[in-house]
């Protein structure tokens, strides 16, 4: 007798390449995955994987079984969709987000998801954009919310919202009211995130097209620390405009006017189009479209103004 669990096991083992990754994906033990595959092999009386190799490589019979398993699982998911029970095919959903998403609209996303799919465990993971894309490709996450740094043809991308950035510095570092060319801007050290930031990758490409070379100082992976180092006067930086607008309004940062403003950075929700859960991912993307907003949450903005006012009070 065949079961959906057995079909899921062979499908995901074929996609992810190892039983360990399949176990992580299906929230099971590696021994349970191996048992399901062995049961399938017992049903058909032939080996489905070449066990002389380290990776889970299918035999010819295994490829035929996976092709049919994919069709069966797709029909199952279509039935769940039509009956308004898409979540029945999904037990856990792993979504990768950048730090900015975590700081801004991730709480609203979690709340909206829990209202719509209370029976599914949503598991957010915060990392740099290029790292998240690699994890999506490897099957370590199901969905990623990132700038346009993905390149695989097998992914589906849903446009969410544009991220507006603003160039800033410590007040007085750049003469107030002066409008800089890109060449003049490049004379200042530029604070940037270290590693694999998607926003930095997009801006690097833009400046390369303009034939402008920046002198970068890498300031770790945190936007908050990047803003703090900018207020200290170490260099200039480009920060999310809505999230850090309050620091400009309070005089902690000074906006730098440019003759040629860099473009906004689009954010996308991406997922594997050939995934058996692609339909669920598509609906999750529409939730993201509804709640995507890079403004600082109101409670954080109020708290920031309160701290600023307290710092300005004379000590008793």
C-alpha positions as MATLAB code, in Angstrom:
seq = 'XXXXXXXXXXXXXXXXXXXXXXXXXXXXXXXXXXXXXXXXXXXXXXXXXXXXXXXXXXXXXXXXXXXXXXXXXXXXXXXXXXXXXXXXXXXXXXXXXXXXXXXXXXXXXXXXXXXXXXXXXXXXXXXXXXXXXXXXXXXXXXXXXXXXXXXXXXXXXXXXXXXXXXXXXXXXXXXXXXXXXXXXXXXXXXXXXXXXXXXXXXXXXXXXXXXXXXXXXXXXXXXXXXXXXXXXXXXXXXXXXXXXXXXXXXXXXXXXXXXXXXXXXXXXXXXXXXXXXXXXXXXXXXXXXXXXXXXXXXXXXXXXXXXXXXXXXXXX';
ca = [
       0.000    0.000    0.000;
       1.361    3.421   -1.004;
       1.138    6.454    1.275;
       1.601   10.179    0.763;
       4.446   10.113    3.281;
       6.330    7.601    1.149;
       5.762    9.651   -1.998;
       6.852   12.832   -0.231;
       9.991   11.085    0.966;
      11.134    9.979   -2.487;
      10.119   13.276   -4.097;
      12.072   15.432   -1.647;
      15.054   13.082   -1.549;
      15.261   13.460   -5.323;
      15.035   17.257   -5.032;
      17.370   17.825   -2.077;
      19.928   15.120   -2.738;
      20.259   13.604    0.752;
      18.037   11.802    3.231;
      19.256   14.207    5.955;
      17.982   17.269    4.063;
      14.743   15.437    3.299;
      14.268   14.634    6.980;
      14.762   18.300    7.858;
      12.282   19.357    5.188;
       9.609   16.846    6.243;
      10.188   17.298    9.969;
      11.083   13.620   10.413;
      14.112   11.577   11.416;
      16.585   10.420    8.793;
      15.822    6.800    9.729;
      12.102    7.420    9.114;
      12.868    8.756    5.622;
      15.089    5.773    4.877;
      12.312    3.421    6.074;
       9.729    5.059    3.798;
      12.034    4.710    0.799;
      12.754    1.074    1.681;
       9.005    0.412    1.926;
       8.513    1.854   -1.551;
      11.293   -0.319   -2.896;
       9.557   -3.319   -1.303;
       6.271   -2.412   -3.025;
       7.882   -2.204   -6.468;
      10.527   -4.869   -5.939;
      13.337   -2.731   -7.384;
      15.937   -0.307   -5.943;
      14.918    3.335   -6.368;
      18.239    4.891   -5.308;
      21.831    4.008   -6.155;
      23.240    3.387   -2.695;
      26.825    3.127   -3.905;
      26.919    6.938   -4.027;
      27.020    9.470   -1.187;
      24.181   11.559   -2.561;
      20.649   10.228   -3.053;
      20.795    9.557   -6.795;
      17.799    7.907   -8.418;
      17.891    4.765  -10.496;
      15.943    4.722  -13.774;
      13.005    3.097  -11.978;
      13.341    5.711   -9.243;
      13.037    8.509  -11.797;
       9.792    7.008  -13.079;
       8.408    6.712   -9.552;
       9.346   10.342   -8.753;
       7.678   11.583  -11.943;
       4.412    9.877  -10.974;
       4.773   10.835   -7.293;
       5.091   14.483   -8.295;
       1.864   14.251  -10.310;
       0.019   12.525   -7.441;
       1.181   15.063   -4.866;
       0.249   17.911   -7.194;
      -3.273   16.504   -7.640;
      -3.577   16.090   -3.860;
      -2.605   19.731   -3.345;
      -5.023   20.888   -6.049;
      -7.818   19.053   -4.254;
      -6.898   20.710   -0.954;
      -6.846   24.087   -2.744;
     -10.313   23.612   -4.213;
     -11.714   22.615   -0.847;
     -10.085   25.634    0.833;
      -7.748   23.430    2.868;
      -4.342   24.158    1.340;
      -2.718   24.002    4.769;
      -3.490   20.282    5.082;
      -0.568   19.527    2.738;
       1.827   21.737    4.737;
       2.923   21.080    8.318;
       5.665   23.700    8.584;
       6.680   26.608    6.391;
      10.190   28.034    6.631;
      10.624   31.605    5.430;
      13.911   33.489    5.181;
      13.871   37.257    5.693;
      16.459   40.024    5.773;
      17.149   42.032    8.924;
      15.111   44.963    7.592;
      12.034   42.769    7.114;
      12.504   41.433   10.660;
      12.717   44.991   12.009;
       9.642   46.242   10.155;
       6.806   44.051    8.872;
       7.677   40.511    9.989;
       5.380   40.704   13.075;
       2.432   41.680   10.846;
       3.301   38.859    8.453;
       3.348   36.290   11.255;
       0.053   37.577   12.637;
      -1.648   37.495    9.224;
      -0.307   34.003    8.513;
      -1.478   32.622   11.859;
      -4.973   34.007   11.255;
      -5.167   32.396    7.821;
      -3.338   29.120    8.528;
      -3.515   28.403   12.271;
      -2.550   24.763   11.765;
       0.758   25.481   10.017;
       3.987   26.269   11.870;
       5.618   29.376   10.366;
       9.371   29.412   11.021;
      11.132   32.701   10.153;
      14.905   32.780    9.703;
      16.900   36.040    9.513;
      20.018   36.226    7.342;
      21.694   38.107    4.498;
      20.007   38.008    1.091;
      22.548   35.909   -0.784;
      22.707   33.422    2.083;
      18.920   33.080    2.024;
      18.938   32.458   -1.726;
      21.490   29.693   -1.261;
      19.350   28.134    1.468;
      16.277   28.286   -0.764;
      18.183   26.564   -3.551;
      19.349   23.844   -1.144;
      15.836   23.294    0.215;
      16.774   24.524    3.699;
      13.948   27.106    3.531;
      10.703   27.204    1.539;
      10.427   30.922    0.787;
      12.755   33.947    0.810;
      12.029   37.681    0.970;
      14.972   39.455   -0.656;
      16.139   42.089   -3.173;
      16.761   40.875   -6.770;
      19.875   38.756   -6.145;
      18.411   35.378   -7.189;
      19.414   33.869  -10.521;
      17.909   30.381  -10.770;
      15.427   29.783  -13.567;
      13.480   27.359  -11.372;
      12.402   30.087   -8.936;
       9.216   32.105   -9.093;
       9.398   35.736   -7.966;
       6.485   37.876   -6.765;
       7.073   41.638   -6.543;
       6.315   42.998   -3.054;
       7.395   46.618   -2.632;
      10.254   48.995   -3.419;
      12.749   49.928   -0.728;
      13.673   53.605   -0.824;
      17.163   54.404    0.483;
      18.629   57.693    1.658;
      22.280   58.764    1.854;
      23.123   60.089    5.310;
      26.020   61.226    7.467;
      26.713   62.768   10.861;
      25.410   66.363   10.859;
      28.147   68.662    9.501;
      30.298   65.941    7.927;
      28.984   67.063    4.543;
      28.287   70.825    4.299;
      24.560   71.389    4.808;
      22.720   72.292    1.614;
      25.508   71.083   -0.658;
      24.396   68.858   -3.533;
      27.027   66.236   -4.344;
      27.842   64.509   -7.578;
      28.531   60.776   -7.396;
      32.245   61.494   -7.822;
      32.161   63.902   -4.867;
      30.250   61.378   -2.777;
      32.929   58.774   -3.540;
      35.524   60.976   -1.783;
      33.949   60.030    1.565;
      34.412   56.605    3.174;
      31.205   54.610    2.689;
      29.965   52.412    5.516;
      28.399   49.207    4.233;
      27.258   45.836    5.470;
      29.862   43.110    5.329;
      29.263   39.861    3.536;
      26.340   39.094    1.263;
      23.867   41.952    1.528;
      21.409   42.061   -1.352;
      20.976   45.838   -1.167;
      24.750   46.314   -1.311;
      24.933   43.960   -4.303;
      22.286   45.993   -6.169;
      24.016   49.295   -5.361;
      27.454   47.933   -6.269;
      26.140   47.078   -9.735;
      24.580   50.527  -10.090;
      27.790   52.335   -9.155;
      29.807   50.087  -11.478;
      27.570   51.121  -14.382;
      28.212   54.745  -13.409;
      31.963   53.993  -13.251;
      32.176   55.269   -9.700;
      34.458   53.493   -7.219;
      33.520   53.732   -3.539;
      35.889   53.472   -0.586;
      34.028   51.026    1.582;
      34.372   50.448    5.299;
      32.584   47.271    6.307;
      30.473   47.677    9.415;
      29.168   44.197   10.173;
      25.805   42.757    9.196;
      23.468   44.892   11.313;
      21.607   47.918    9.954;
      21.254   49.281   13.482;
      25.021   49.181   14.063;
      25.545   50.689   10.608;
      23.323   53.635   11.557;
      25.128   54.005   14.884;
      28.544   54.122   13.205;
      27.211   56.684   10.738;
      26.017   58.970   13.548;
      29.513   58.758   15.031;
      31.002   60.298   11.880;
      33.116   57.391   10.633;
      31.664   57.714    7.146;
      28.558   58.150    5.046;
      26.042   55.388    4.355;
      22.818   54.573    2.553;
      20.014   53.468    4.866;
      16.325   52.532    4.472;
      14.592   55.899    4.248;
      11.349   55.132    6.093;
      12.929   53.192    8.943;
      15.589   55.777    9.761;
      13.603   58.919    8.924;
      13.100   59.677   12.624;
      16.890   59.927   13.171;
      17.033   62.579   10.454;
      14.088   64.459   11.938;
      15.727   64.429   15.384;
      19.008   65.755   13.969;
      21.040   62.623   14.692;
      21.614   62.069   10.981;
      21.861   64.487    8.073;
      20.468   63.620    4.661;
      22.924   64.013    1.785;
      21.507   65.565   -1.370;
      22.776   64.039   -4.619;
      22.616   65.301   -8.197;
      21.804   61.760   -9.292;
      19.875   59.716   -6.750;
      20.409   55.941   -6.816;
      17.321   53.908   -7.710;
      15.015   52.195   -5.196;
      15.640   48.516   -4.511;
      12.700   46.180   -5.235;
      11.938   43.364   -2.815;
      10.544   40.021   -3.937;
       9.048   36.922   -2.420;
      10.722   33.965   -4.129;
      10.096   30.239   -4.017;
      10.854   27.145   -6.089;
       8.338   26.929   -8.926;
       8.770   23.157   -9.220;
       8.127   22.607   -5.515;
       5.096   20.474   -4.677;
       4.110   23.250   -2.250;
       4.368   26.002   -4.899;
       0.630   26.718   -4.711;
       0.835   27.350   -0.979;
       3.923   29.537   -1.506;
       1.986   31.585   -4.056;
      -0.748   32.285   -1.499;
       1.869   33.131    1.119;
       3.376   35.611   -1.348;
       0.010   37.369   -1.604;
      -0.049   37.767    2.185;
       3.399   39.352    1.885;
       2.100   41.754   -0.784;
      -0.651   42.898    1.586;
       1.529   43.570    4.635;
       4.903   44.605    3.132;
       5.828   48.030    4.558;
       9.367   49.160    5.389;
       8.334   51.926    7.819;
       9.461   51.667   11.410;
       6.652   50.193   13.560;
       4.780   52.946   15.393;
       5.643   51.603   18.856;
       9.375   51.650   18.065;
       9.198   55.172   16.659;
       7.398   56.412   19.789;
       9.956   54.697   22.022;
      12.770   56.310   20.053;
      11.278   59.787   20.458;
      10.802   59.166   24.170;
      14.451   58.138   24.627;
      15.573   61.182   22.664;
      13.504   63.532   24.815;
      14.823   61.941   28.002;
      18.417   62.388   26.849;
      17.708   66.063   26.283;
      16.355   66.699   29.785;
      18.682   68.369   32.292;
      19.804   66.111   35.124;
      18.363   66.915   38.590;
];
